[in-house]
Amino acid sequence: MKNSLSYQALLLTIAKTMDVFTLLVLGMILSRVLTMEDYGTYRQVWLLYYTLIPLFTLGIATSVNYFVPRFELEQQKTFIFQTYFGLFSLGFLFAIFLYAGAGFFGSKFNNPALTQVIKIFSLVPLLTMPTSYYHNLYICIKKAVYAAVMLTLATLARFAVILISIYVQPSLENIFKSLLLYYIAEFIALSFMIFRPFFSVPLFFKHQNILEQLRFTVPIGLSSLVGAFSRQIDKLIISGYFTAREFAIYANGAMELPIARILNAAVMSVLMPELVVLYGRGNFAELLALWHRSIRKVSLIILPMMVFLFIFSREFLVLLYSEKYLESTGIFQIYLLTLPPRVTTFGSVLLAAGLSRVIMYYSVYTVVIAVALNLIMIQLWGVWGAALATVTGIYVMVFLQLGKICSVLNCSFKNVYPWKVSGQILAVSLAAGLAPLVIKLFLGNWFISLTVNSVIYLLIFTWLAVRTKLLSTSEIEQIKKRVRSTLDCLRKPV
């Protein structure tokens, strides 16, 4: 059980969920204690980091999953050694790039305060990149528990450091200096943990291993770079056109809900092997049916959530970021329209068909379309234009991918996607929102309104879903059993 892939995936999913949750809580705290200008600067620093890091890591961290299981213990140490120092060298280049380009980024982002903060932050890539693959390594050597524990401890430690720095002095400079001290400690601890399993193993350096690793990783790195750029393009362009304050408003509204990403990743990790097998056998009808079932189940969670949050977007944003960011409401509502395509990964079917190169092409198309739409729509509608461009670009790519899936599976556009079921779920979600929409008019307190109406909405949606047979009796029973088992576990003494 403990060595099964599903168990390892569950452990890391829990640890990564905690990481996402703490980042969300930090955003809630920082948006309240920092000025809008400083909070915008904080978000811009991380925007640059997450956009550029695929360029400098070249997908090397991902190669650990591929190579380590194939090697003997001695080869594993050599591989880890070259990976560690290769990423250290690339991290050094990233650090120099950030420090030297601090003034350039401050100027291009219309934010002089960004310059000094980037200079402080510039050492972070040097400290984080060499150890960025530690959880991949520990899974490969059958120690997923260690990987989950290390990730959880690192998450909690980072969270505590930022909280302490805010308590001592809530300034950007103090926060980033404290983070720098944390990353130094993390670098030392994780470096030790990475080499700990190989202390007694001799080192054999091979030039050929480096070339083989680079041949594998560079295409992945380029794909990751394109993907990161496509996800951040609207925020990058907004930073170039508007002030740090306006960027802060946009960034808090332009939020993709973490639960959609986590849920989709969990479903796809289970679904992908089945899709590959079915495609290999030529069972296209069965493949399509399996894919449709997964879309239906995820849609039953994502689409009602989208409708409810659209109705209570103001209350939700006040809960997250305080009333300072009520201007983010319109952006957030537009961004909620990105949720319907998030009920699945459209590239999964193409990947099952072995069309990874096609997926790469679509990633490039996404960037080109996103840049063009953003430049046009920002001129027309300002920050709202960037959000509209993002949503439009996503739907354009979805329809292009569906067209390709049609040709791959030899089916019509009418049958390639469960349009009818998705429409029914959306209709029931909208109907369930009518009563909460009226009730919120009579509840003055935003927190009470959000809490009470979330319960009412859930009950009405569940009732309507059962009455319209979107939820079967067996599925209701499964939900009840899982709730009971969870409650039983919570009641048990530790």
Secondary structure by P-SEA (a helix, b strand, c coil): ccccaaaaaaaaaaaaaaaaaaaaaaaaaaaacccaaaaaaaaaaaaaaaacccccccccccccccccccccaaaaaaaaaaaaaaaaaaaaaaaaaaaaaaaaaaaaaccaaaaaaaaaacccccccccccaaaaaaaaaccaaaaaaaaaaaaaaaaaaaaaaaaacccaaaaaaaaaaaaaaaaaaaaaaaacccccbbbbbbaaaaaaaaaacaaaaaaaaaaaaaacaaaaaaaacccaaaaaaaaaaccccaaaaaaaaaaaaacaaaaaaaaaacaaaaaaaaaaaaaaaaaaccaaaaaaaaaaaaaaaaaccccccccaaaaaaaaaccccccccccaaaaaaacaaaaaaaaaaaaaaaaaaaaaaaaaccaaaaaaaaaaaaaaaaaaaaaaaaaaaaccccccccaaaaaaaaaaaaaaaaaaaaaaaaacccaaaaaaaaaaaaaaaaaaaaaaaccccaaaaaaaaaaaaaaaaaaaccc
